[in-house]
Amino acid sequence: MSTVLVSLFLIFTQLSLLAFGGGNTILPEMQRQVVEIHQWMSDADFSALFALSQAAPGPNLMIVTLVGWHVAGWQGALITSIAKFGPSSLLTAVALGLWERFKDKPWRRVVQAGIFPMTAGLMAASASLITEASVHNWMLAAIAVLVAAVTVFTRVHPLWMLAAGALIGLSGIGQP
C-alpha cells in the first residue's frame, strides 16, 4: 500500500474518532491536514469539494470520499470512506448501549447540556473555515453574509441558497 493511502487511512481514522457532534465538526482539521500539512489540494479545491458534497444527495460527509478520490483515485475514496465511517460507527454503537444503560443517572443531563454548546462551537469553526477559503473580495463577502442571514432567519432550504450561489457564480459577479 502506498504511503499516501496509509496517510489517508491514518488521518481519516483519527478524524472519525474526533467527529463529536456531527461530521462537519471535523472540517477544520480535515482542511488543515489535506491542504496545509500534506498539500494534496488548494483551499479552493477543498471548498469546491465541500460545496459538491453538500449539493449531492447522500451522506452529509461525502466530502470524505471526494477528498480520497481527489488525492488517490478510487483506492483513496475507498480508504477514506472506510477509515472515516468505520471507527465512528463502532464507537457510536458502543456508546449508545452505554447511554441507554445509564439513562436514569443524573450526570447524563449534565453531559447532554455540555454537548450542545461544544457542537455549536465546532460547527461555527467549520463555517468560518469554509467561508475564509471561499471569500476573496467584498462581493463574495456580501453574498456569504446574505446567505448566512437568509439561512439562519428564514426557512428557505439551503439547496436554494446553493442554487442561487451557482447562478451568481455563472453570472461572473464577484470574480476578480
N, C-alpha and C positions, 0 to 999 in steps of 0.2 A: 504494500500500500504506500502511496506517495506521501511525502511529508506534508503537502498541502491538505490531503484528505485527513491525515492524522490530526493536523492542526484544527481543521474544521470540526472534526469529531470532538476534540477536547474543548474547544471554545463553546460549541453549542450544547454539550453536556453540562458544562458549568452554567451556561445561561438558563438551561432547563431547570436547574435546581435553584436559580436565583429569581425566577419569574413569579414572584409572590404578588398576588393581587391582579394577575392577568398578564397576558403575553406582552402587551405594549409597554409594560414597565421595564423591560429589558432593552428597549430600543436604544437608549443612550450608550449602554455598554456594547451592544452589538455593533452600533455605528463606530464606536471607538476602536473596537477590535478589527473590523474589516476595512475601515477607511484610514484611521490614523496609525494603528500599530502595524498591521500587515500590508496596508496599501494595496489591497486587492481591487479597490474601486474608488472612485471620487465621491465627494459629498453629493454631487448632482446625480450620479448613478444610484447611490443609496436612496436618495429622495424619490427618484423615478420608480425604483423597485417597490418602495413603500407605497407610493400612490397606486401603482398597478395592483399590488396585493390587497389594498383596501377596496378597489373598484371591482375586483373579480369576485364571483360567488365562491363560497367555501370558507375555510378556516380564516379567522382573523389574522393569524400569523403566517400567512402564505409567504411573507417576505423571507422567512427562514429558508424555504425551498428555493425561492428565487435567488437568494444570495448564494446558496450552494451551487445552483446551476450556473450562475454568472462566473463564479470562481473556478469551478471544476467540472462543468457539464453535468450529465446525468448522474454520474457517481457522486458528485458533490451534492446534488439535490437529494439523493437518497441518504447519504451520510448525515447531512444537516437535519433532515426531517426525522430520522430515527434518533439522532442524538438529542434533538430538542424535545420531541414529544414522548419518547420512551421513558426516561427517568422521571420526568414530572408526572406522568400518568401513574407510574408505580407509587411514587410518593403520595400523590393525591388519594389513591385507593387506601393506602395505609392510614393516612391522616383522617380520612372520612370515617373509617372504622373506629379510630380512637376518639374522634369528635363525638360520635354517637354514644360511645361507651361512657363518656363523661358529660353527657348532656345536662345533667342536673347540678353540676358543680358551679359554684359562684364565680370562680376565676374565668369561666368561659365567657361571661358577659364582659369582663374587663378586656379580654383578648379581642373580642369582637369590636369593642369600642375603639381599640387602638388600630385595628386593621384598616378602617375606612380612611383616616387622615393619612396614613402611610401610603396607601394605594393612590389616593388623590395626588399626593406629592410626586410619586413616581410617574404617574400619568402626565402631570404638568411638566416634568423634566423631559419626557418623551416628546410632548407637543413643542416644547421650546427647542429641542434639538432639530426636529424636522423643519420648524419654521426658520431657524437660523441657517440651515443648509439650503433652504429654498428661496429665501428673500434676499435679493441682491440690489434692490433700488426702492425708492419711495412708493412707486406704483404697486409693486408686489407687496410691500408692507401694508399699504392701504387695503388691498384685496384680502390679505391674510386677516387683518383686523375685522373687516366687514364679514368675512365668512365665519370667523370665530363668534362674533356677536350674533349673527343670524342663527348659528347652530346652538348657541347657549340659550338665547332668549326666545326662540320660536320652536315649533315642532316640525320644521322643514327637514325632510330626510337628508342625511349627509350626502347621499348619492346625487341629489340635485345640486348641491354645492360643488361636488366634484365635476359634474357635467358643465356647470357654469364656468368653473376654472378652466376646463378643457377648451370651451368656446373662447374664453378670453385669451388663452394661450395661442389658439389658432388665429385669432384676430391680430396678434402681434403686439397687443397692449402689454406694456411692462418689459418689452425686450430692450436690451441696451442699444 
